[in-house]
Amino acid sequence: MKKIKISAVSYTNTKPFLYGLQHSGILDQIELSLDAPADCAQKLIDDVVDIGLIPVAAVLNIPNWQIVSDYCIGAVGAVNSVFIFSNCKIEDARYLQLDPQSRSSNNLAKVLLKNYWKLSPELLIDANDYSVSTDQFTAFVQIGDRTFGKKDQYEYVYDLAEEWQKFTGLPFMFAGWIANKPIPEAFITELNQALKLGLDSRAELFKELPKVANFDVEDYLMHKIDFDVTPGKKEAMQLFLNYIRTL
């Protein structure tokens, strides 16, 4: 049987999924690669892989995409790993540095700026260092593990999942298990079983994960990340994609 190629984001928020894939019988049916979100999406767009845990904004570049799992990387309210950090209030920011590792979060920031905050700072895609801002009027988008413990370093911090919920009343889906071609139903069933195994094994996973200064990884994976694909998240995804189309 030809192995199904899968690309997954290699952040802490995917560790339960990876644990499930690596501790279930599905492992011998797949070729698994770990990538940054933007690279994961590009592999699926270029048909290098069959399934990707990709930022949802990337589906706009995939003609025949489909969600192939009951699980995702999402949030209901604050997610605590997708931020705009700023030295000034967002309405006073003149520049916003985008995160080169992200598609969805950059687009989420742009959607919120245009439609929620009604602001239009200059967007920077060529900053010398995307992970910091020392300028009083420059904010920046940052996602994933690089944000852990960083909330106390900036006076103004905006959790983008929380801001989205304030704007729309909806949860948010950051990344989903997306296929670019038909996938056998039997494999999708096994994939869901493997991912559920990982979620059910988080207590074991916490024994393996390193401690992070000023950040509660257990709270993050048990309470901040919401892993279920729900009707609300699907509605939010479609609304988000519609907003992106109007940027």
C-alpha positions as a Markdown table, in Angstrom:
| # | Residue | x | y | z |
|---|---|---|---|---|
| 1 | Met | 0.0 | 0.0 | 0.0 |
| 2 | Lys | 1.3 | 3.4 | -0.9 |
| 3 | Lys | 2.0 | 5.5 | 2.2 |
| 4 | Ile | 0.0 | 8.7 | 2.8 |
| 5 | Lys | 2.2 | 11.7 | 3.1 |
| 6 | Ile | 1.4 | 14.0 | 6.0 |
| 7 | Ser | 2.9 | 17.3 | 7.1 |
| 8 | Ala | 2.2 | 18.7 | 10.5 |
| 9 | Val | 3.1 | 21.8 | 12.3 |
| 10 | Ser | 5.9 | 21.2 | 14.8 |
| 11 | Tyr | 4.7 | 23.4 | 17.7 |
| 12 | Thr | 3.8 | 22.4 | 21.3 |
| 13 | Asn | 0.1 | 22.7 | 20.4 |
| 14 | Thr | 0.4 | 19.7 | 18.0 |
| 15 | Lys | 2.3 | 17.5 | 20.5 |
| 16 | Pro | -0.9 | 15.5 | 21.4 |
| 17 | Phe | -1.6 | 14.8 | 17.8 |
| 18 | Leu | 2.0 | 13.8 | 17.1 |
| 19 | Tyr | 2.0 | 11.6 | 20.2 |
| 20 | Gly | -1.1 | 9.8 | 18.9 |
| 21 | Leu | 0.3 | 9.3 | 15.4 |
| 22 | Gln | 3.6 | 7.9 | 16.9 |
| 23 | His | 1.9 | 5.6 | 19.4 |
| 24 | Ser | -0.7 | 4.0 | 17.1 |
| 25 | Gly | -0.8 | 1.5 | 14.3 |
| 26 | Ile | -1.2 | 4.3 | 11.7 |
| 27 | Leu | 2.5 | 5.1 | 11.8 |
| 28 | Asp | 3.5 | 2.4 | 9.3 |
| 29 | Gln | 0.9 | 3.8 | 6.8 |
| 30 | Ile | 2.2 | 7.3 | 6.6 |
| 31 | Glu | 5.3 | 9.4 | 5.9 |
| 32 | Leu | 5.3 | 12.2 | 8.5 |
| 33 | Ser | 7.2 | 15.4 | 8.2 |
| 34 | Leu | 7.3 | 18.3 | 10.7 |
| 35 | Asp | 7.3 | 21.8 | 9.4 |
| 36 | Ala | 6.6 | 25.5 | 10.2 |
| 37 | Pro | 3.0 | 26.4 | 9.4 |
| 38 | Ala | 3.7 | 28.3 | 6.2 |
| 39 | Asp | 5.9 | 25.4 | 4.9 |
| 40 | Cys | 3.3 | 22.8 | 5.9 |
| 41 | Ala | 0.8 | 24.7 | 3.9 |
| 42 | Gln | 3.1 | 25.1 | 0.9 |
| 43 | Lys | 3.8 | 21.4 | 0.8 |
| 44 | Leu | 0.0 | 20.7 | 0.5 |
| 45 | Ile | -0.4 | 23.4 | -2.1 |
| 46 | Asp | 2.4 | 22.0 | -4.2 |
| 47 | Asp | 1.1 | 18.4 | -3.8 |
| 48 | Val | 4.2 | 17.3 | -2.0 |
| 49 | Val | 2.0 | 15.8 | 0.7 |
| 50 | Asp | -1.6 | 14.4 | 0.8 |
| 51 | Ile | -2.7 | 15.7 | 4.1 |
| 52 | Gly | -1.4 | 18.7 | 6.1 |
| 53 | Leu | -2.3 | 20.2 | 9.5 |
| 54 | Ile | -2.3 | 23.6 | 7.9 |
| 55 | Pro | -3.3 | 27.1 | 8.7 |
| 56 | Val | -6.9 | 27.5 | 7.5 |
| 57 | Ala | -6.1 | 30.6 | 5.3 |
| 58 | Ala | -4.1 | 28.3 | 3.0 |
| 59 | Val | -7.1 | 26.5 | 1.7 |
| 60 | Leu | -7.8 | 29.4 | -0.5 |
| 61 | Asn | -4.8 | 28.1 | -2.6 |
| 62 | Ile | -6.0 | 24.5 | -2.7 |
| 63 | Pro | -8.7 | 23.8 | -5.3 |
| 64 | Asn | -10.2 | 20.6 | -4.0 |
| 65 | Trp | -9.5 | 20.9 | -0.2 |
| 66 | Gln | -11.4 | 19.0 | 2.4 |
| 67 | Ile | -11.3 | 18.7 | 6.1 |
| 68 | Val | -10.5 | 15.0 | 6.9 |
| 69 | Ser | -10.5 | 15.0 | 10.7 |
| 70 | Asp | -12.8 | 15.7 | 13.7 |
| 71 | Tyr | -9.9 | 17.5 | 15.3 |
| 72 | Cys | -8.1 | 20.8 | 14.8 |
| 73 | Ile | -6.0 | 23.5 | 16.4 |
| 74 | Gly | -8.6 | 26.0 | 17.7 |
| 75 | Ala | -9.7 | 28.1 | 20.5 |
| 76 | Val | -12.8 | 29.4 | 22.2 |
| 77 | Gly | -11.6 | 32.8 | 23.5 |
| 78 | Ala | -8.0 | 33.4 | 24.4 |
| 79 | Val | -5.5 | 30.9 | 22.9 |
| 80 | Asn | -2.4 | 32.2 | 24.6 |
| 81 | Ser | 0.0 | 31.6 | 21.7 |
| 82 | Val | -1.2 | 33.9 | 18.9 |
| 83 | Phe | -0.6 | 37.6 | 19.6 |
| 84 | Ile | 0.1 | 41.1 | 18.6 |
| 85 | Phe | 2.7 | 42.5 | 20.9 |
| 86 | Ser | 3.1 | 46.2 | 21.1 |
| 87 | Asn | 4.7 | 49.1 | 22.9 |
| 88 | Cys | 1.7 | 51.2 | 22.4 |
| 89 | Lys | -2.1 | 50.8 | 22.1 |
| 90 | Ile | -3.0 | 49.2 | 18.8 |
| 91 | Glu | -4.8 | 52.3 | 17.7 |
| 92 | Asp | -1.5 | 54.2 | 18.0 |
| 93 | Ala | 0.6 | 51.7 | 16.1 |
| 94 | Arg | 2.0 | 53.0 | 12.9 |
| 95 | Tyr | 3.6 | 49.8 | 11.8 |
| 96 | Leu | 2.8 | 46.1 | 12.2 |
| 97 | Gln | 5.5 | 43.5 | 11.5 |
| 98 | Leu | 4.0 | 40.2 | 10.2 |
| 99 | Asp | 5.2 | 36.8 | 11.3 |
| 100 | Pro | 7.0 | 35.0 | 8.4 |
| 101 | Gln | 6.0 | 31.6 | 9.9 |
| 102 | Ser | 2.3 | 32.2 | 9.7 |
| 103 | Arg | -0.4 | 32.6 | 7.1 |
| 104 | Ser | -3.6 | 32.5 | 9.1 |
| 105 | Ser | -2.4 | 34.6 | 12.0 |
| 106 | Asn | -1.1 | 37.4 | 9.7 |
| 107 | Asn | -4.4 | 37.3 | 7.9 |
| 108 | Leu | -6.3 | 37.3 | 11.2 |
| 109 | Ala | -4.4 | 40.4 | 12.3 |
| 110 | Lys | -5.3 | 42.1 | 9.0 |
| 111 | Val | -8.9 | 41.1 | 9.2 |
| 112 | Leu | -9.2 | 42.5 | 12.7 |
| 113 | Leu | -7.4 | 45.7 | 11.8 |
| 114 | Lys | -9.7 | 46.4 | 8.9 |
| 115 | Asn | -13.0 | 45.2 | 10.2 |
| 116 | Tyr | -12.8 | 45.3 | 14.0 |
| 117 | Trp | -10.3 | 48.0 | 15.0 |
| 118 | Lys | -10.8 | 50.0 | 11.8 |
| 119 | Leu | -7.1 | 50.7 | 11.6 |
| 120 | Ser | -4.5 | 50.7 | 8.8 |
| 121 | Pro | -1.0 | 50.7 | 10.1 |
| 122 | Glu | 1.8 | 50.0 | 7.5 |
| 123 | Leu | 2.5 | 46.3 | 7.3 |
| 124 | Leu | 6.1 | 45.3 | 7.4 |
| 125 | Ile | 7.3 | 42.0 | 5.8 |
| 126 | Asp | 11.1 | 42.8 | 5.8 |
| 127 | Ala | 11.9 | 43.5 | 9.4 |
| 128 | Asn | 15.4 | 42.6 | 10.5 |
| 129 | Asp | 14.0 | 40.7 | 13.5 |
| 130 | Tyr | 10.4 | 39.6 | 13.5 |
| 131 | Ser | 10.5 | 38.5 | 17.1 |
| 132 | Val | 11.0 | 41.8 | 18.8 |
| 133 | Ser | 10.1 | 45.5 | 18.6 |
| 134 | Thr | 12.0 | 48.3 | 20.3 |
| 135 | Asp | 10.2 | 51.0 | 18.4 |
| 136 | Gln | 7.4 | 52.8 | 20.4 |
| 137 | Phe | 5.0 | 52.7 | 17.4 |
| 138 | Thr | 5.8 | 49.3 | 15.9 |
| 139 | Ala | 3.7 | 46.3 | 16.9 |
| 140 | Phe | 4.3 | 42.7 | 15.7 |
| 141 | Val | 2.4 | 39.5 | 15.1 |
| 142 | Gln | 3.9 | 36.4 | 16.7 |
| 143 | Ile | 2.7 | 32.8 | 17.1 |
| 144 | Gly | 3.5 | 29.5 | 18.6 |
| 145 | Asp | 6.2 | 28.5 | 21.1 |
| 146 | Arg | 8.2 | 31.7 | 20.5 |
| 147 | Thr | 5.4 | 33.6 | 22.4 |
| 148 | Phe | 5.6 | 31.4 | 25.6 |
| 149 | Gly | 6.4 | 33.6 | 28.6 |
| 150 | Lys | 6.5 | 36.8 | 26.5 |
| 151 | Lys | 3.3 | 38.5 | 27.6 |
| 152 | Asp | 5.0 | 40.3 | 30.4 |
| 153 | Gln | 7.6 | 41.8 | 28.1 |
| 154 | Tyr | 5.3 | 44.2 | 26.4 |
| 155 | Glu | 2.8 | 46.8 | 27.8 |
| 156 | Tyr | 0.1 | 46.0 | 25.2 |
| 157 | Val | -0.7 | 42.4 | 24.3 |
| 158 | Tyr | -3.6 | 41.3 | 22.1 |
| 159 | Asp | -4.6 | 37.6 | 21.9 |
| 160 | Leu | -6.0 | 37.3 | 18.4 |
| 161 | Ala | -8.4 | 34.4 | 19.2 |
| 162 | Glu | -9.8 | 36.4 | 22.0 |
| 163 | Glu | -10.1 | 39.6 | 19.8 |
| 164 | Trp | -11.8 | 37.5 | 17.1 |
| 165 | Gln | -14.4 | 36.2 | 19.6 |
| 166 | Lys | -15.1 | 39.8 | 20.8 |
| 167 | Phe | -15.6 | 40.8 | 17.1 |
| 168 | Thr | -17.7 | 37.8 | 15.9 |
| 169 | Gly | -18.9 | 35.9 | 19.0 |
| 170 | Leu | -17.4 | 32.8 | 17.4 |
| 171 | Pro | -14.5 | 30.4 | 18.3 |
| 172 | Phe | -11.6 | 30.2 | 15.9 |
| 173 | Met | -9.9 | 27.4 | 14.0 |
| 174 | Phe | -6.2 | 28.2 | 13.4 |
| 175 | Ala | -5.3 | 24.9 | 11.6 |
| 176 | Gly | -7.1 | 21.9 | 10.4 |
| 177 | Trp | -6.2 | 18.5 | 9.0 |
| 178 | Ile | -6.8 | 19.3 | 5.3 |
| 179 | Ala | -6.4 | 17.0 | 2.3 |
| 180 | Asn | -5.8 | 18.0 | -1.3 |
| 181 | Lys | -7.3 | 14.9 | -2.8 |
| 182 | Pro | -9.8 | 12.1 | -1.9 |
| 183 | Ile | -8.6 | 10.1 | 1.1 |
| 184 | Pro | -10.0 | 6.6 | 1.8 |
| 185 | Glu | -12.6 | 6.6 | 4.5 |
| 186 | Ala | -10.9 | 3.7 | 6.3 |
| 187 | Phe | -7.8 | 5.8 | 6.7 |
| 188 | Ile | -9.7 | 8.8 | 7.9 |
| 189 | Thr | -11.2 | 6.7 | 10.6 |
| 190 | Glu | -7.8 | 5.5 | 11.7 |
| 191 | Leu | -6.5 | 9.0 | 11.6 |
| 192 | Asn | -9.2 | 10.2 | 13.9 |
| 193 | Gln | -8.6 | 7.3 | 16.2 |
| 194 | Ala | -4.9 | 8.1 | 16.3 |
| 195 | Leu | -5.5 | 11.8 | 17.0 |
| 196 | Lys | -8.0 | 10.9 | 19.8 |
| 197 | Leu | -5.4 | 8.6 | 21.3 |
| 198 | Gly | -3.0 | 11.5 | 21.5 |
| 199 | Leu | -5.6 | 13.8 | 23.1 |
| 200 | Asp | -6.5 | 11.1 | 25.6 |
| 201 | Ser | -2.9 | 10.6 | 26.5 |
| 202 | Arg | -2.0 | 14.2 | 27.4 |
| 203 | Ala | -1.3 | 13.2 | 31.0 |
| 204 | Glu | 1.5 | 10.9 | 29.7 |
| 205 | Leu | 2.7 | 13.5 | 27.3 |
| 206 | Phe | 3.1 | 16.1 | 30.1 |
| 207 | Lys | 5.7 | 13.8 | 31.6 |
| 208 | Glu | 7.8 | 14.1 | 28.5 |
| 209 | Leu | 7.4 | 17.8 | 27.7 |
| 210 | Pro | 10.0 | 20.2 | 29.0 |
| 211 | Lys | 9.0 | 22.9 | 31.5 |
| 212 | Val | 8.7 | 26.5 | 30.1 |
| 213 | Ala | 9.6 | 29.5 | 32.2 |
| 214 | Asn | 6.6 | 31.7 | 32.9 |
| 215 | Phe | 4.2 | 29.5 | 30.9 |
| 216 | Asp | 1.8 | 26.8 | 32.0 |
| 217 | Val | 2.1 | 24.1 | 29.2 |
| 218 | Glu | -0.5 | 21.9 | 30.9 |
| 219 | Asp | -3.1 | 24.6 | 31.1 |
| 220 | Tyr | -2.3 | 25.5 | 27.5 |
| 221 | Leu | -2.9 | 22.0 | 26.1 |
| 222 | Met | -5.8 | 21.2 | 28.4 |
| 223 | His | -7.8 | 24.4 | 28.4 |
| 224 | Lys | -6.5 | 27.1 | 25.9 |
| 225 | Ile | -6.3 | 25.0 | 22.8 |
| 226 | Asp | -9.7 | 23.6 | 21.8 |
| 227 | Phe | -9.1 | 20.5 | 19.6 |
| 228 | Asp | -12.6 | 19.6 | 18.4 |
| 229 | Val | -13.9 | 20.6 | 15.0 |
| 230 | Thr | -17.3 | 22.0 | 15.8 |
| 231 | Pro | -20.1 | 23.7 | 13.8 |
| 232 | Gly | -19.1 | 27.0 | 15.4 |
| 233 | Lys | -15.5 | 26.6 | 14.3 |
| 234 | Lys | -16.6 | 25.6 | 10.7 |
| 235 | Glu | -18.8 | 28.7 | 10.6 |
| 236 | Ala | -15.9 | 30.8 | 11.9 |
| 237 | Met | -13.6 | 29.4 | 9.3 |
| 238 | Gln | -15.9 | 30.3 | 6.4 |
| 239 | Leu | -16.5 | 33.8 | 7.8 |
| 240 | Phe | -12.7 | 34.2 | 8.2 |
| 241 | Leu | -12.1 | 33.1 | 4.6 |
| 242 | Asn | -14.8 | 35.5 | 3.4 |
| 243 | Tyr | -13.0 | 38.3 | 5.2 |
| 244 | Ile | -9.7 | 37.4 | 3.7 |
| 245 | Arg | -11.2 | 37.5 | 0.2 |
| 246 | Thr | -12.0 | 41.2 | 0.8 |
| 247 | Leu | -8.6 | 42.3 | 2.1 |
